[in-house]
C-alpha cells in the first residue's frame, strides 16, 4: 500500500505559480482538459487549483468523480458536488454517465483508466461540458499517443477526429527539487490550436511538438523550455534539470549554449 500526503488547504493557481494559460483553460465553457504526469507530480493539486478558480469566479455546477476524493471544495459562487468511486459508484465511466443526468457544467474525472471512460469524457466535452481528467503520461504528445492507443487501428480516423475536436489542452507536469530545498513544477503544455488540431487529426504528432516549441504566445511550452526557465531563474541546478528531462542531451546542449561553453 502506498500512502500519499494530501494537503488539506486548496492552494490557488497564484499560490502555486502556475502558468496563466491554466486559468484560461478553466474559464472555457466546454471541452476536454487533461492534466498528466507520474504519481506524485502534483496533478491533483493542480486540478484542485483549477476547480477552485472556477468555484470562486464563476456560477457553475461542478461535479467531481474521484477514487478517492482528495480535495473537498465548499460551494462558493459555484455549486460543487463530489462522487467517490467505490462509495457512490462502482466505475468511473458509470459515474460519468450518471453525472450527465445531473446537468453539470464542469466535470472532474479523477483518472481516465479505460476507453469507456475516455469515450464518455469526450462525448461530454462535445455536448456542452467542461471536462477535466488525468493520465499517468509524462509529456503532452505522449498523452495524445496514449489516448489514441486506447482504440483499435480501424477506429483511428474517427477517434483522431473526435479527440481533436474535444481537446482544449494537455498539461503534463513534474516536480523538481529547487536550490532552496523546496519543489517547483515544470510543465509540457499543449494548447489545441487550429494547427495542432489539424496535425492530431492526421496523426502527425512530431509536428505537434514542434508547434509547442514555438507557440509560447499561445501559452504552450515544452518540458525542456520549462526546465530551462527554472535554471535561468536560479531556482534549479542545471544537472537536476537535465536529470529529469525526457530529452536530456538536447537540454544540456541548450544550457551550455546559454552559458557560452
C-alpha positions in Angstrom: 0.0 0.0 0.0 1.3 3.5 -1.0 0.3 6.4 1.2 0.4 10.0 -0.1 0.2 13.1 2.0 -2.5 15.4 0.5 -2.7 18.9 1.9 -6.0 20.0 3.5 -5.7 23.5 2.1 -6.5 24.1 -1.5 -3.8 26.3 -3.0 -4.8 28.8 -5.7 -3.3 29.0 -9.1 -1.4 32.1 -8.0 -0.1 30.3 -4.8 1.3 27.5 -7.0 2.7 30.0 -9.5 1.1 28.0 -12.3 1.1 29.3 -15.9 -1.7 31.9 -16.7 -3.0 29.6 -19.5 -4.4 27.3 -16.9 -6.8 30.0 -15.8 -7.8 30.5 -19.5 -8.5 26.8 -19.8 -10.6 26.8 -16.6 -12.7 29.7 -18.0 -13.7 27.8 -21.1 -17.3 26.8 -21.4 -16.7 23.3 -22.8 -14.0 20.9 -23.9 -11.6 18.4 -22.5 -8.5 19.3 -20.4 -6.0 16.6 -19.4 -3.6 17.1 -16.6 -0.9 14.4 -16.7 2.2 13.1 -15.0 3.5 10.3 -12.8 2.3 9.6 -9.3 3.5 12.4 -7.0 3.8 15.0 -9.8 1.1 17.3 -8.3 -1.7 16.6 -10.7 -4.3 16.5 -8.0 -3.1 19.8 -6.5 -3.1 21.5 -9.9 -6.6 20.2 -10.7 -7.8 21.3 -7.3 -6.5 24.8 -8.0 -8.3 25.0 -11.4 -11.6 23.8 -9.9 -11.1 26.3 -7.0 -10.7 29.1 -9.5 -13.9 28.2 -11.2 -15.7 27.8 -7.9 -14.6 31.3 -6.8 -15.1 33.1 -10.0 -18.0 31.5 -11.9 -21.6 30.4 -11.2 -21.4 26.8 -12.4 -22.4 23.4 -11.4 -19.3 21.3 -10.7 -19.3 17.6 -10.2 -16.1 15.6 -9.2 -15.7 11.9 -9.6 -12.6 10.6 -7.8 -11.1 7.4 -6.3 -10.7 8.6 -3.5 -11.9 12.2 -3.2 -8.7 14.1 -2.4 -9.8 17.7 -2.0 -13.3 18.8 -0.7 -14.5 22.1 -2.3 -17.1 24.0 -0.4 -19.5 25.6 -2.7 -18.8 29.3 -3.3 -20.0 31.0 -6.5 -20.4 27.5 -7.9 -22.3 24.5 -6.6 -19.8 21.7 -6.1 -20.8 18.0 -5.6 -18.4 15.1 -5.0 -18.8 11.5 -6.0 -16.3 8.8 -4.8 -15.8 5.6 -6.8 -16.3 2.6 -4.6 -18.7 4.5 -2.3 -21.2 6.3 -4.6 -20.5 4.3 -7.8 -18.5 1.2 -8.9 -16.7 2.5 -12.0 -15.6 5.8 -13.4 -17.4 5.5 -16.7 -20.7 4.5 -14.9 -20.3 7.6 -12.7 -19.6 9.8 -15.6 -22.7 8.5 -17.5 -24.8 9.1 -14.4 -23.2 12.6 -13.9 -24.5 13.8 -17.2 -28.1 13.3 -16.0 -27.4 15.8 -13.2 -26.8 18.6 -15.7 -23.3 19.7 -14.5 -21.4 22.4 -16.3 -18.0 21.1 -15.1 -16.9 17.5 -14.6 -13.7 16.4 -12.9 -12.8 12.7 -13.6 -10.1 11.8 -11.2 -8.4 9.3 -13.6 -9.2 8.1 -17.1 -8.3 4.5 -16.8 -10.1 2.9 -19.8 -11.5 3.7 -23.2 -15.1 3.7 -21.9 -14.3 6.5 -19.5 -12.4 8.3 -22.2 -15.1 8.0 -24.8 -17.7 9.2 -22.3 -15.5 12.2 -21.3 -15.0 13.1 -25.0 -18.8 12.9 -25.6 -19.5 15.0 -22.5 -16.9 17.7 -23.6 -18.6 17.9 -27.0 -22.1 18.3 -25.6 -21.5 21.5 -23.6 -19.5 20.3 -20.6 -16.0 21.3 -19.4 -14.3 18.0 -18.5 -11.0 17.6 -16.6 -9.2 14.3 -16.4 -5.8 12.8 -15.5 -3.5 10.3 -17.1 -0.1 9.0 -16.0 1.8 10.1 -19.1 4.9 12.3 -18.9 4.5 14.6 -21.8 1.8 16.3 -23.9 2.5 14.3 -27.1 2.8 11.0 -25.1 -0.7 11.8 -23.7 -2.1 12.1 -27.2 -0.4 8.9 -28.2 -1.8 7.2 -25.1 -5.3 8.4 -25.9 -5.2 7.2 -29.5 -3.6 4.0 -28.5 -6.6 3.0 -26.4 -8.5 2.4 -29.7 -8.2 -0.2 -32.4 -6.5 0.6 -35.7 -9.8 0.6 -37.7 -11.1 3.3 -35.3 -8.2 5.7 -35.6 -9.7 8.0 -38.2 -12.8 8.7 -36.2 -11.0 8.8 -32.8 -8.4 11.3 -34.0 -11.2 13.5 -35.4 -13.3 13.3 -32.2 -10.4 13.8 -29.9 -9.0 16.7 -31.8 -12.4 18.4 -31.7 -12.9 17.7 -28.0 -9.5 18.6 -26.7 -8.7 22.0 -25.3 -5.3 21.3 -23.9 -2.9 19.0 -22.2 -0.8 20.0 -19.1 1.9 17.4 -18.4 3.6 18.2 -15.1 6.5 17.1 -13.0 8.1 18.3 -9.7 11.8 19.1 -9.3 13.9 20.0 -6.2 14.8 23.7 -6.1 18.0 25.3 -4.8 16.3 26.4 -1.6 15.2 22.8 -0.8 11.6 23.3 -1.9 9.9 21.8 -5.0 8.8 23.5 -8.2 6.6 22.4 -11.0 7.7 22.2 -14.6 5.3 21.7 -17.5 4.8 20.5 -21.0 1.7 22.3 -22.2 -0.2 21.7 -25.4 -3.0 24.1 -26.3 -5.1 22.7 -29.1 -4.8 25.4 -31.7 -6.1 25.1 -35.2 -2.7 23.9 -36.4 -2.4 21.3 -33.6 -5.9 20.1 -34.2 -5.1 19.5 -37.9 -1.9 17.5 -37.1 -3.7 15.4 -34.4 -6.4 14.6 -37.0 -3.7 13.4 -39.4 -1.7 11.7 -36.6 1.4 13.8 -37.3 2.4 14.1 -33.6 6.0 15.1 -34.2 4.7 18.3 -35.8 2.6 19.0 -32.7 5.7 19.1 -30.5 7.4 21.4 -33.0 4.4 23.8 -32.8 4.6 23.7 -29.0 8.2 24.8 -29.0 7.4 28.0 -30.9 4.0 28.9 -29.6 4.7 30.4 -26.3 2.4 33.3 -27.2 -0.5 30.8 -27.1 0.5 29.5 -23.7 2.4 26.5 -25.0 5.7 25.3 -23.6 7.9 22.2 -23.9 9.2 20.4 -20.9 12.8 21.5 -21.8 11.8 25.1 -22.2 10.1 25.0 -18.8 13.2 23.4 -17.1 15.4 25.9 -18.9 13.4 28.8 -17.4 13.8 27.4 -13.9 17.6 27.0 -14.4 18.0 30.6 -15.8 16.0 32.0 -12.9 18.4 30.3 -10.5 15.7 28.2 -8.9 17.0 24.8 -10.2 20.5 23.5 -10.7 21.3 22.6 -14.3 22.3 19.0 -13.5 19.0 18.5 -11.7 17.1 19.8 -14.7 19.0 17.6 -17.2 18.3 14.5 -14.9 14.6 14.9 -15.1 14.4 15.9 -18.8 12.9 13.5 -21.3 15.4 14.9 -23.8 18.5 15.4 -21.6 21.1 15.8 -24.3 19.0 18.5 -26.0 18.6 20.4 -22.8 22.3 20.1 -21.8 23.3 21.4 -25.2 20.9 24.4 -24.8 22.1 25.2 -21.4 25.8 25.0 -22.5 25.0 27.4 -25.3 23.3 29.9 -23.0 26.4 29.8 -20.8 28.7 30.2 -23.7 30.5 27.0 -23.2 
